[in-house]
Each structure stands twice: as structure tokens, then as C-alpha cells.
Amino acid sequence: MAVKIFEKFDSRETTEGTQQSSVDLVYVVQGTQDDAVVRALVEGTIPAFYAGLPFLEYRLDPSGNGIWDVTARYSSREPDESEFTFDTSGGTTHITQSLQTVGKYAPAGETAPDFKGAIGVSTDSVEGTDVTVPVYSFSETHRIPGALVTGAYKLTLFMLTGRTNQAVFKGFAAGEVLFLGASGAKRGKDAWEITFRFAASPNVSGLKVGDIEGINKKGWEYLWVRYADDEDEHVLVKRPIAVYVEQVYPAGNFAGLGIGV
């Protein structure tokens, strides 16, 4: 008799809560008395994630005559072995516009030209300056059963690296979190220990650059300014005439990471 596995009609019982959510997938295995065969079949069949929840554990209940009931649980509950770190040291970016010009000085009887917040203006360019900006770096380390760290799952981690969150993730709005990648290690038959690294930068709205207002920018989008020659106080100046917000990182579905949202 061939060994078969199929999902029962009363599967997918779901519990939703503010602290924890879970789903139980219920299967039946038929055709073997060998629990090793059952385990291999179950681990090769059940998904690593279901409804955005990571696999937590499964239970085997022998019913006799080569029939086994299997319950696989998916839960937002974090295992005791999980570790979390964070760093708010920030990052550096190059800007060509100030938030505001707080002082202008010129010789007596003259008025300093108004560059509308442009920094380091020369005859040919706007040099700008490097500043520290808010960047929240954090990482999570999780122990994941070896049977679930498949080639497809590793490919998912690879494809999500360098992407931003397309939906709310770990309390951050869409576009604020950048996935920097994951690294894993496994010893013998132990579970994989995988560290996921992220950086978060806030979305902003209502920015003003020179006389240009109402600018919105997501955390990892890139803002740059187009300047043009103008004249002020009989001096040739550079002034912002357009602002561009560019998407430089693609968005991705972070539910595929399997560490909750």
C-alpha cells in the first residue's frame, strides 16, 4: 500500500490575538507503521510558513492500522531562543539643501544673496555637505527547524535582500525598512540559527526645498534637487527649481522571511 498524506476537512483552525496568532494544519498519513517514514513525509509536505506565520512544531498521533493524525502548528509566538539587537547610531547622507538659513552676513551697506537654502554654492555647482540622518539598525536571530530551511527558502532570503517592506513590518510603515540580508549556521542535525539584519529610515512628508513645498518621501527613496542660475543682489546665484524623489530599492513581501510582521 502506497504511503499517502492529505489535509483533513477540519484543518486550518485559526486563533487571532493582539499578542499571538496561530493556525493548525491537520493532516492524515496512511500506509505505514514506521514513524520515521511518517516524519520524512510530513516534513517534506508541510509549508514553512502559512498565512504569514512561521512553522512552530508538529505532533504525530498514531491511530493504528498504519494511520497517523498530524497537526502542524504555525504561530507568531517567538521561541525562547530568539535574540534581538538594535542600534540607533544613524547613517550619513550628502545634502545640498539646509532646513533653513539661520544667518546671512555681508559687508556694511550690502545684502548677502539669498540662495534659498542651497549649501556651498559656487559659480558652477552646489557642493552641499554630509550630515548624520536617523537610521535604526536592528537584527533578529531565530532558530528554525532544518527541514524548513529549504533551497526555496534560502532563495527567498536572497531575493528579498536589498528590498524595502511593501507593507507594515515590525511596527514600521511601508517603505521604512530595508532588508540587509540574512546569515545562517547549522551544526549536525540541529536547527538552523539565522540572523536577519535590517535598517529603518522614517518616511517624511510636507518637506520644503527653497520655494517648493509639499514634498513627500519614503524612508529609502532618494531626493535630489535641480538648480538653475538666477540673480539676487546683482549676484549670480543657484536656486532650486525642481525636486525629484526617486525609488532606488524595489519593494518586497517580508512575510516570506517567516519571522512575523
Contacts in CASP RR format, 6 or more apart in sequence:
PFRMAT RR
TARGET T0000
AUTHOR 0000-0000-0000
METHOD contacts of the structure
MODEL  1
MAVKIFEKFDSRETTEGTQQSSVDLVYVVQGTQDDAVVRALVEGTIPAFY
AGLPFLEYRLDPSGNGIWDVTARYSSREPDESEFTFDTSGGTTHITQSLQ
TVGKYAPAGETAPDFKGAIGVSTDSVEGTDVTVPVYSFSETHRIPGALVT
GAYKLTLFMLTGRTNQAVFKGFAAGEVLFLGASGAKRGKDAWEITFRFAA
SPNVSGLKVGDIEGINKKGWEYLWVRYADDEDEHVLVKRPIAVYVEQVYP
AGNFAGLGIGV
1 30 0 8 1.000
1 31 0 8 1.000
2 31 0 8 1.000
3 29 0 8 1.000
3 30 0 8 1.000
3 31 0 8 1.000
3 32 0 8 1.000
3 37 0 8 1.000
3 41 0 8 1.000
4 29 0 8 1.000
4 30 0 8 1.000
4 31 0 8 1.000
5 27 0 8 1.000
5 28 0 8 1.000
5 29 0 8 1.000
5 30 0 8 1.000
5 41 0 8 1.000
5 42 0 8 1.000
5 45 0 8 1.000
5 70 0 8 1.000
6 27 0 8 1.000
6 28 0 8 1.000
7 25 0 8 1.000
7 26 0 8 1.000
7 27 0 8 1.000
8 26 0 8 1.000
8 27 0 8 1.000
8 28 0 8 1.000
10 26 0 8 1.000
11 24 0 8 1.000
11 25 0 8 1.000
11 26 0 8 1.000
11 27 0 8 1.000
12 23 0 8 1.000
12 24 0 8 1.000
12 25 0 8 1.000
12 26 0 8 1.000
13 23 0 8 1.000
13 24 0 8 1.000
13 26 0 8 1.000
14 21 0 8 1.000
14 22 0 8 1.000
14 23 0 8 1.000
14 24 0 8 1.000
14 51 0 8 1.000
15 21 0 8 1.000
15 22 0 8 1.000
15 23 0 8 1.000
20 75 0 8 1.000
20 76 0 8 1.000
20 77 0 8 1.000
21 53 0 8 1.000
21 75 0 8 1.000
21 76 0 8 1.000
22 53 0 8 1.000
22 56 0 8 1.000
22 73 0 8 1.000
22 74 0 8 1.000
22 75 0 8 1.000
22 76 0 8 1.000
22 77 0 8 1.000
23 50 0 8 1.000
23 51 0 8 1.000
23 53 0 8 1.000
23 73 0 8 1.000
23 74 0 8 1.000
23 75 0 8 1.000
24 71 0 8 1.000
24 72 0 8 1.000
24 73 0 8 1.000
24 74 0 8 1.000
25 46 0 8 1.000
25 50 0 8 1.000
25 71 0 8 1.000
25 72 0 8 1.000
25 74 0 8 1.000
26 69 0 8 1.000
26 70 0 8 1.000
26 71 0 8 1.000
26 72 0 8 1.000
27 42 0 8 1.000
27 45 0 8 1.000
27 46 0 8 1.000
27 69 0 8 1.000
27 70 0 8 1.000
27 71 0 8 1.000
27 72 0 8 1.000
28 67 0 8 1.000
28 68 0 8 1.000
28 69 0 8 1.000
28 70 0 8 1.000
29 38 0 8 1.000
29 41 0 8 1.000
29 42 0 8 1.000
29 66 0 8 1.000
29 67 0 8 1.000
29 68 0 8 1.000
29 70 0 8 1.000
30 66 0 8 1.000
30 67 0 8 1.000
30 68 0 8 1.000
31 66 0 8 1.000
31 67 0 8 1.000
32 38 0 8 1.000
32 66 0 8 1.000
33 64 0 8 1.000
33 66 0 8 1.000
35 60 0 8 1.000
35 62 0 8 1.000
35 68 0 8 1.000
38 60 0 8 1.000
38 68 0 8 1.000
38 70 0 8 1.000
39 60 0 8 1.000
42 58 0 8 1.000
42 60 0 8 1.000
42 70 0 8 1.000
42 72 0 8 1.000
43 145 0 8 1.000
43 147 0 8 1.000
43 148 0 8 1.000
44 147 0 8 1.000
46 55 0 8 1.000
46 58 0 8 1.000
46 72 0 8 1.000
47 55 0 8 1.000
48 54 0 8 1.000
48 55 0 8 1.000
48 148 0 8 1.000
48 149 0 8 1.000
48 150 0 8 1.000
48 153 0 8 1.000
48 258 0 8 1.000
49 55 0 8 1.000
49 74 0 8 1.000
49 255 0 8 1.000
49 256 0 8 1.000
49 258 0 8 1.000
50 74 0 8 1.000
51 74 0 8 1.000
52 74 0 8 1.000
52 255 0 8 1.000
52 256 0 8 1.000
52 258 0 8 1.000
52 260 0 8 1.000
52 261 0 8 1.000
53 74 0 8 1.000
53 75 0 8 1.000
53 76 0 8 1.000
53 258 0 8 1.000
53 260 0 8 1.000
54 74 0 8 1.000
54 75 0 8 1.000
54 76 0 8 1.000
54 142 0 8 1.000
54 144 0 8 1.000
54 258 0 8 1.000
54 259 0 8 1.000
54 260 0 8 1.000
55 72 0 8 1.000
55 73 0 8 1.000
55 74 0 8 1.000
55 145 0 8 1.000
55 148 0 8 1.000
56 73 0 8 1.000
56 74 0 8 1.000
56 75 0 8 1.000
56 77 0 8 1.000
56 79 0 8 1.000
57 72 0 8 1.000
57 73 0 8 1.000
58 70 0 8 1.000
58 71 0 8 1.000
58 72 0 8 1.000
58 73 0 8 1.000
59 70 0 8 1.000
59 71 0 8 1.000
59 73 0 8 1.000
60 68 0 8 1.000
60 69 0 8 1.000
60 70 0 8 1.000
61 68 0 8 1.000
61 69 0 8 1.000
61 70 0 8 1.000
61 71 0 8 1.000
62 68 0 8 1.000
63 69 0 8 1.000
76 260 0 8 1.000
78 142 0 8 1.000
79 142 0 8 1.000
79 143 0 8 1.000
81 142 0 8 1.000
81 143 0 8 1.000
81 193 0 8 1.000
82 140 0 8 1.000
82 141 0 8 1.000
82 142 0 8 1.000
82 143 0 8 1.000
83 140 0 8 1.000
83 141 0 8 1.000
84 138 0 8 1.000
84 139 0 8 1.000
84 140 0 8 1.000
84 141 0 8 1.000
85 138 0 8 1.000
85 139 0 8 1.000
86 136 0 8 1.000
86 137 0 8 1.000
86 138 0 8 1.000
86 139 0 8 1.000
87 136 0 8 1.000
87 137 0 8 1.000
87 138 0 8 1.000
88 134 0 8 1.000
88 135 0 8 1.000
88 136 0 8 1.000
88 137 0 8 1.000
89 135 0 8 1.000
89 137 0 8 1.000
90 132 0 8 1.000
90 133 0 8 1.000
90 134 0 8 1.000
90 135 0 8 1.000
90 136 0 8 1.000
90 137 0 8 1.000
91 132 0 8 1.000
91 133 0 8 1.000
91 134 0 8 1.000
91 135 0 8 1.000
92 130 0 8 1.000
92 131 0 8 1.000
92 132 0 8 1.000
92 133 0 8 1.000
93 130 0 8 1.000
93 131 0 8 1.000
93 133 0 8 1.000
94 128 0 8 1.000
94 129 0 8 1.000
94 130 0 8 1.000
95 119 0 8 1.000
95 128 0 8 1.000
95 129 0 8 1.000
95 130 0 8 1.000
95 131 0 8 1.000
96 118 0 8 1.000
96 119 0 8 1.000
96 126 0 8 1.000
96 127 0 8 1.000
96 128 0 8 1.000
96 224 0 8 1.000
96 225 0 8 1.000
96 227 0 8 1.000
97 117 0 8 1.000
97 118 0 8 1.000
97 119 0 8 1.000
97 209 0 8 1.000
97 210 0 8 1.000
97 225 0 8 1.000
97 240 0 8 1.000
98 117 0 8 1.000
98 119 0 8 1.000
100 117 0 8 1.000
101 114 0 8 1.000
101 115 0 8 1.000
101 117 0 8 1.000
104 111 0 8 1.000
104 112 0 8 1.000
104 114 0 8 1.000
105 112 0 8 1.000
106 112 0 8 1.000
110 233 0 8 1.000
111 233 0 8 1.000
112 233 0 8 1.000
113 232 0 8 1.000
113 233 0 8 1.000
113 235 0 8 1.000
113 237 0 8 1.000
114 232 0 8 1.000
114 233 0 8 1.000
114 237 0 8 1.000
115 121 0 8 1.000
115 232 0 8 1.000
115 237 0 8 1.000
115 238 0 8 1.000
115 239 0 8 1.000
116 210 0 8 1.000
116 211 0 8 1.000
116 239 0 8 1.000
116 240 0 8 1.000
117 210 0 8 1.000
117 240 0 8 1.000
118 126 0 8 1.000
118 128 0 8 1.000
118 225 0 8 1.000
118 227 0 8 1.000
118 237 0 8 1.000
118 238 0 8 1.000
118 239 0 8 1.000
118 240 0 8 1.000
119 126 0 8 1.000
119 127 0 8 1.000
119 128 0 8 1.000
119 129 0 8 1.000
120 126 0 8 1.000
120 127 0 8 1.000
120 128 0 8 1.000
120 129 0 8 1.000
121 127 0 8 1.000
121 237 0 8 1.000
121 238 0 8 1.000
123 236 0 8 1.000
125 238 0 8 1.000
126 225 0 8 1.000
126 227 0 8 1.000
126 238 0 8 1.000
133 201 0 8 1.000
134 201 0 8 1.000
134 202 0 8 1.000
135 199 0 8 1.000
135 200 0 8 1.000
135 201 0 8 1.000
136 199 0 8 1.000
136 200 0 8 1.000
136 201 0 8 1.000
137 197 0 8 1.000
137 198 0 8 1.000
137 199 0 8 1.000
137 200 0 8 1.000
138 170 0 8 1.000
138 197 0 8 1.000
138 198 0 8 1.000
138 199 0 8 1.000
138 200 0 8 1.000
139 195 0 8 1.000
139 196 0 8 1.000
139 197 0 8 1.000
139 198 0 8 1.000
140 195 0 8 1.000
140 196 0 8 1.000
140 259 0 8 1.000
141 193 0 8 1.000
141 194 0 8 1.000
141 195 0 8 1.000
141 196 0 8 1.000
142 193 0 8 1.000
142 194 0 8 1.000
142 196 0 8 1.000
142 259 0 8 1.000
143 191 0 8 1.000
143 192 0 8 1.000
143 193 0 8 1.000
144 191 0 8 1.000
144 192 0 8 1.000
144 194 0 8 1.000
145 191 0 8 1.000
145 192 0 8 1.000
146 186 0 8 1.000
146 191 0 8 1.000
146 192 0 8 1.000
149 186 0 8 1.000
149 192 0 8 1.000
149 194 0 8 1.000
156 256 0 8 1.000
156 257 0 8 1.000
157 181 0 8 1.000
157 182 0 8 1.000
157 257 0 8 1.000
160 179 0 8 1.000
160 181 0 8 1.000
160 252 0 8 1.000
160 253 0 8 1.000
160 254 0 8 1.000
160 256 0 8 1.000
160 257 0 8 1.000
161 179 0 8 1.000
161 180 0 8 1.000
161 181 0 8 1.000
161 182 0 8 1.000
162 178 0 8 1.000
162 179 0 8 1.000
162 180 0 8 1.000
162 181 0 8 1.000
162 249 0 8 1.000
162 250 0 8 1.000
163 178 0 8 1.000
163 179 0 8 1.000
163 249 0 8 1.000
163 250 0 8 1.000
163 251 0 8 1.000
163 252 0 8 1.000
164 174 0 8 1.000
164 175 0 8 1.000
164 176 0 8 1.000
164 177 0 8 1.000
164 178 0 8 1.000
164 179 0 8 1.000
164 218 0 8 1.000
164 219 0 8 1.000
164 220 0 8 1.000
164 249 0 8 1.000
164 250 0 8 1.000
164 251 0 8 1.000
164 252 0 8 1.000
165 172 0 8 1.000
165 174 0 8 1.000
165 175 0 8 1.000
165 176 0 8 1.000
165 177 0 8 1.000
165 179 0 8 1.000
165 251 0 8 1.000
165 252 0 8 1.000
165 254 0 8 1.000
166 174 0 8 1.000
166 175 0 8 1.000
166 251 0 8 1.000
166 252 0 8 1.000
166 253 0 8 1.000
166 254 0 8 1.000
167 174 0 8 1.000
167 253 0 8 1.000
167 254 0 8 1.000
167 255 0 8 1.000
167 261 0 8 1.000
168 174 0 8 1.000
168 261 0 8 1.000
169 177 0 8 1.000
169 254 0 8 1.000
169 261 0 8 1.000
170 177 0 8 1.000
170 198 0 8 1.000
170 261 0 8 1.000
172 200 0 8 1.000
173 203 0 8 1.000
174 218 0 8 1.000
174 251 0 8 1.000
175 203 0 8 1.000
175 218 0 8 1.000
175 219 0 8 1.000
175 220 0 8 1.000
175 251 0 8 1.000
176 200 0 8 1.000
176 201 0 8 1.000
176 202 0 8 1.000
176 203 0 8 1.000
176 218 0 8 1.000
176 219 0 8 1.000
176 220 0 8 1.000
177 198 0 8 1.000
177 199 0 8 1.000
177 200 0 8 1.000
177 254 0 8 1.000
178 198 0 8 1.000
178 199 0 8 1.000
178 200 0 8 1.000
178 201 0 8 1.000
178 220 0 8 1.000
178 249 0 8 1.000
179 196 0 8 1.000
179 197 0 8 1.000
179 198 0 8 1.000
179 254 0 8 1.000
179 257 0 8 1.000
180 197 0 8 1.000
180 198 0 8 1.000
180 199 0 8 1.000
181 196 0 8 1.000
181 197 0 8 1.000
182 194 0 8 1.000
182 195 0 8 1.000
182 196 0 8 1.000
182 197 0 8 1.000
182 257 0 8 1.000
183 194 0 8 1.000
183 195 0 8 1.000
183 197 0 8 1.000
184 192 0 8 1.000
184 193 0 8 1.000
184 194 0 8 1.000
184 195 0 8 1.000
185 192 0 8 1.000
185 193 0 8 1.000
186 192 0 8 1.000
186 193 0 8 1.000
196 257 0 8 1.000
196 259 0 8 1.000
201 219 0 8 1.000
201 220 0 8 1.000
202 219 0 8 1.000
203 216 0 8 1.000
203 217 0 8 1.000
203 218 0 8 1.000
203 219 0 8 1.000
204 216 0 8 1.000
204 217 0 8 1.000
204 219 0 8 1.000
205 214 0 8 1.000
205 215 0 8 1.000
205 216 0 8 1.000
205 217 0 8 1.000
206 213 0 8 1.000
206 214 0 8 1.000
206 215 0 8 1.000
206 216 0 8 1.000
207 213 0 8 1.000
207 214 0 8 1.000
207 215 0 8 1.000
207 216 0 8 1.000
207 217 0 8 1.000
207 223 0 8 1.000
208 214 0 8 1.000
208 215 0 8 1.000
209 215 0 8 1.000
209 225 0 8 1.000
209 240 0 8 1.000
209 243 0 8 1.000
210 239 0 8 1.000
210 240 0 8 1.000
211 240 0 8 1.000
212 240 0 8 1.000
212 242 0 8 1.000
212 243 0 8 1.000
215 223 0 8 1.000
215 243 0 8 1.000
215 245 0 8 1.000
216 245 0 8 1.000
217 223 0 8 1.000
217 245 0 8 1.000
218 247 0 8 1.000
220 248 0 8 1.000
220 249 0 8 1.000
221 245 0 8 1.000
221 246 0 8 1.000
221 247 0 8 1.000
221 248 0 8 1.000
222 245 0 8 1.000
222 246 0 8 1.000
222 248 0 8 1.000
223 243 0 8 1.000
223 244 0 8 1.000
223 245 0 8 1.000
223 246 0 8 1.000
224 243 0 8 1.000
224 244 0 8 1.000
224 246 0 8 1.000
225 240 0 8 1.000
225 242 0 8 1.000
225 243 0 8 1.000
225 244 0 8 1.000
226 240 0 8 1.000
226 241 0 8 1.000
226 242 0 8 1.000
226 243 0 8 1.000
226 244 0 8 1.000
227 238 0 8 1.000
227 239 0 8 1.000
227 240 0 8 1.000
227 241 0 8 1.000
228 238 0 8 1.000
228 239 0 8 1.000
228 241 0 8 1.000
229 236 0 8 1.000
229 237 0 8 1.000
229 238 0 8 1.000
230 236 0 8 1.000
230 237 0 8 1.000
230 238 0 8 1.000
230 239 0 8 1.000
231 237 0 8 1.000
254 261 0 8 1.000
255 261 0 8 1.000
END
